[in-house]
Each structure stands twice: as structure tokens, then as C-alpha cells.
Amino acid sequence: MRLNRRTLLAALPLAAACSGAARARVLYVTPDGDGDGGDWDSAASISDLDGLIARAGAGGEILIAAERGAYAIEEPIWIGAGGRSGARVRVRGVHSETGAPMAAQIVGDRTEEEVGTDAFRLARHADHLHFSHFAFARIGNGCFRAAATLRDLVIEDCSFENIYRFLENTVDDGRVADIRGFAVRRCSGSGVERGFLRVRYASSAGVIEDCSAVGVPAEGDEVFPAGCALDDRARDITYRRCVMRNFQQLRAGVYWNGDGFSCEPDNRGIVYEDCIASGSTDGGFDCKSRNVVLRRCTAEDNKRNFRIWSANALMQDCISREPNFRGENEEETTPAHIWIGDENARVRIERLTIEDADAGTQLFEIDYDDARVDLSGLTLRAPSENWGDEAERIRELVRIAG
């Protein structure tokens, strides 16, 4: 075959692709590994994960043997290497004999007295990573902790028990730790002290799907539990089919906090779809962000099922069931189905269902006369329609269509 300039140029993309494929490697980790990770017989230690990710390269994989025992840690597993756009490095638990997905156990040093170590700490350059199939126990502030600005983080198919927080977003060295583009899917567990996740700084473009967490009640006023908490300027984040239960603060004085889902005034583009919040000592959904959207969400057994502070909030096809006051002074904070807490609040509610066996529970509580609620479509399953002691005032603030 005669080679000319045209055929050489045409071959360059193929050669580059082959070179990239050659660099993408599969490396191996076992609980007792002390090798270079080249195969199961020479598997590496999980403490070598950062170097293994760098060696595997874009598109590579690190396989963590799941059936050979737990990975006990007393300090974070630092990661400062990653893949590239369109070619994540995958880190996942598998059965080492069959290759089938299987959750690898990561066990920390958490005790009743100590918060415990975080597990995977993601430092600068830990971009384009995909973690899946891990089972965490006794972990402190973050089974995954984003400690620097990161891009393209995916976490899927994990479980947890006895942890402080599953996903934490706290800078380690610097000013911010934005997560730019992230997904958390099918991660569930119980025994959570502080929350399932906290996302903050200017983190953006996130999706949390099919996740659930059950809290452990906190005693006293030092810890404010929140199942899913957004803070700072986090934006464009969507929750789908997530369930947060029993995030409670007990014996905390006059006001007991504890929310299922929360977002703050500087968050924006926050959407909740088909989510459930129950058993919170404060709000099921505590929404302060502008333009917040709740579609087909259910709040049950919280002190105030929906707490809306937002300008231009939208609720569609939501259900509020059986608010429940847990506290020491019901005169200070009363239970309610819908609580509106800001003078600038503008809330549009379409097709609201309220279910309550207690005739004494107030439908709406509105603190400010400048707030407005537009309600179209109310299904009430309760002994009576309770608008509270200030019924005339509340009815003037809730404009009912039709």
C-alpha cells in the first residue's frame, strides 16, 4: 500500500483514539492489597486510590473487590486525580470472581462521642469521576466530601448506616468548593445524624434522583438536622423521587429545628419533583429560594408541612397530611399545612390536597399582610375547613380561583 499525505492525515484520528484506549486501564483493589493494582493477584490498597485513578487515565476503571471483606479507614481517602470530559474514571465495587456489581463496604471510626472521619475526600483536579456500589458505615462528615471546586461528579447505587452526612460540600484549602455538574442517584440509608447532603458555594447543574435517608434525632440546640440542605448561591438543582424522613431536633428550647428539604434565599433554579418529607420537627419543605418549584410533592407528620418564604413559588399537585407539633411550647410555633413566612412571598398553588383527621390544624398560616397566595383547586379531606383564629385576614391573603 502506498502512503501519501492524505492517507496519513486520515489515519491520525484513529491513531489518537487507539492511543487513548491504550492509556485507559483497569486497575484492582482489595482490602489486603499491597501490589501495583495490575490484576487481582497484585491488587493495590484503597489508600492508593488517587494514584490508581491517575494511572488508569480518562475512561479507565478502578474495581474494588466487594466480597473479600470490609475496607476499614481511620482517615480520609484523598483523591486529586480524575478523567476528562466525556471519559470519566469509574470507581466501583464488584465481585472479584464474577465482575458483577456488588457494594464494597467502607467502615470508618465514628463513635457516639466522635463524628468520625469522612471517606472519599475529593480535592482539586478530582474531576470527571463516577463512583458506584459502595456501602458506608460509621462515617463522619461526608461519605463523599467535595473539598475543592470540581466538575462532573456522579455518585450512584450506594447505601449507608450510622453516618453524619452522606455528601458534604466544604472547602479544604481555598475560598470555594463549587461542584459544577453533579448527579447523585439511588443512594439510600438510615442512621443519619446531620443530613443526607449539603451543597453550597456556587455549585450548579445538579440532579438528585431516587435517594432516601432516615435521620437520627439530635438532642439539644447544637445540631440543626436537614435531610437535603442547599446554601450560599447553589443553583439549577433538581430533586426527583427523593424521600427524607425523621430529621429532628429534640429538647432544643422554645424552637425545635429539623427539616426534610431546605433551600436558602440566594439559591435559585431549585425544583422538587415527586419528593416526600415526613417526621421533621420543623419544615417538611423549607423553601426560601426565589422561583422554587414543587411538583407532586408530599409532606406528612412535620410541624409545618410546607414552609414557603419564596417570591414566585409554584406548587403543583402537592399533598399535605397530618402536621404534627413536637416541642415544648405550642403557643410559640403552631403546626400548619402551609406556612408563608415572608412579606414578599408570592405563592401560586395548583391542585392542593389536604388530608387531616384533626379539625384543629390550620390550613394556612401567614405572618405578613403583604404576602399573597393564589390557590386554584383545593381537595380537603378533614372534619372542617380550619382557617385559624384570624380566618378573615387569612382568607383575604389567599385568593381562591373559581
Protein Blocks (a to p, Z undefined) as FASTA:
>chain_A
ZZdfklmmmmmmmmmmmmmmmmpccddddfkbcbeolamklcccfklmmmmmmmnoghia
cdddfknoccddfbdcddfbdcdehiacddddddfklopacddddddfbdfkbgbjafbd
cdehiahiacehiadehiaehjbacfbdcehiadehiadehifbfbdcddfbdjbdcdeh
iadehiacehifkbmbdcehjbehiadehiacdddddedjkbccdfbacehjbghiaceh
iacehiacehebjbdghifbdcdfkbghiacehiacehiabbfbdcfbghiacehiaceh
iablbacfbghiacehiacehiadddjblklpccdfbdcfbfkbccddehiadddfbfkb
cfbdcfbfkbccddehiadddfbdcebjklmmmmmmmcceZZ
